[in-house]
Amino acid sequence: EKLRAFLAEEDFNRRKQGFMRELFKAYAPFYSESLEKVKRQLEHLKHRAVLYELSPGLEEKELRLKVCVKSWEDLEEVLNFLKSKKEEFKRLFELL
């Protein structure tokens, strides 16, 4: 039923993403639950200059960071942010 609900969506991208997300939940319930926990933890670690990448299905237990800065001051700000969120990152790696 949940998969049929996404097929009624008019926007192709939303339909595809929702359908694939529900299909993944049905196929791998443990990993989808873990992925949701990790994503919730990443919400607390948002920064305008840092992008996070996870491996699909948490196959590899790693987190990739992309830092986008335009000046030394921006880089210093990002590094201070990452240092200040040390405990949150520790909890995140426990979930991985």
C-alpha positions as CSV (number, residue, x, y, z in Angstrom):
1,E,0.0,0.0,0.0
2,K,2.8,2.4,0.9
3,L,4.4,1.8,-2.5
4,R,1.2,2.4,-4.3
5,A,0.8,5.8,-2.6
6,F,4.1,7.0,-4.1
7,L,3.0,6.0,-7.6
8,A,0.2,8.5,-7.4
9,E,2.7,11.4,-6.9
10,E,2.9,13.6,-9.9
11,D,6.5,14.8,-9.5
12,F,8.8,12.1,-10.9
13,N,11.7,12.8,-8.5
14,R,9.6,12.7,-5.4
15,R,7.8,9.6,-6.7
16,K,11.1,7.8,-7.4
17,Q,12.8,8.8,-4.1
18,G,9.8,7.9,-2.0
19,F,9.3,4.6,-3.8
20,M,13.0,3.7,-3.5
21,R,13.1,4.7,0.2
22,E,10.0,2.5,1.0
23,L,11.4,-0.4,-1.0
24,F,14.7,-0.2,0.9
25,K,12.8,-0.2,4.2
26,A,11.0,-3.3,3.2
27,Y,14.1,-5.0,1.8
28,A,16.5,-4.1,4.6
29,P,14.6,-3.0,7.7
30,F,17.6,-3.0,10.0
31,Y,19.8,-0.9,7.7
32,S,17.0,1.5,6.9
33,E,16.4,2.0,10.7
34,S,20.1,2.6,11.3
35,L,20.3,5.0,8.3
36,E,17.4,7.0,9.8
37,K,19.2,7.2,13.1
38,V,22.4,8.4,11.5
39,K,20.5,11.0,9.4
40,R,18.8,12.3,12.5
41,Q,22.2,12.7,14.2
42,L,23.6,14.5,11.1
43,E,20.8,17.0,11.5
44,H,22.5,18.2,14.7
45,L,25.8,18.6,12.8
46,K,24.7,20.9,10.0
47,H,26.9,23.7,8.9
48,R,26.7,25.8,5.8
49,A,30.2,24.9,4.6
50,V,30.2,21.2,5.4
51,L,28.5,18.4,3.4
52,Y,28.3,14.9,4.6
53,E,28.3,11.7,2.5
54,L,27.4,8.2,3.7
55,S,27.9,5.1,1.7
56,P,24.7,3.6,0.3
57,G,23.1,1.3,2.9
58,L,25.9,2.0,5.3
59,E,28.0,-0.6,3.5
60,E,31.2,1.1,4.5
61,K,31.3,2.4,8.1
62,E,32.7,5.7,7.1
63,L,31.6,9.3,6.8
64,R,33.0,11.6,4.2
65,L,33.1,15.3,4.8
66,K,33.3,17.9,2.0
67,V,34.4,21.3,3.2
68,C,33.6,24.3,0.9
69,V,35.4,27.4,1.9
70,K,36.5,30.6,0.2
71,S,38.9,32.0,2.7
72,W,41.2,31.1,5.6
73,E,38.7,32.6,8.0
74,D,36.0,30.3,6.7
75,L,38.2,27.3,7.1
76,E,39.1,28.3,10.6
77,E,35.4,28.6,11.4
78,V,34.6,25.2,10.1
79,L,37.5,23.6,12.0
80,N,36.3,25.3,15.2
81,F,32.8,24.0,14.5
82,L,34.0,20.4,14.0
83,K,36.0,20.6,17.2
84,S,33.1,21.9,19.2
85,K,30.9,19.1,18.0
86,K,33.3,16.4,19.1
87,E,30.9,14.5,21.3
88,E,28.2,14.5,18.6
89,F,30.6,13.0,16.2
90,K,31.5,10.3,18.7
91,R,27.8,9.4,19.0
92,L,27.5,9.3,15.3
93,F,30.4,6.9,14.8
94,E,28.8,4.6,17.5
95,L,25.7,4.4,15.3
96,L,27.8,3.5,12.2
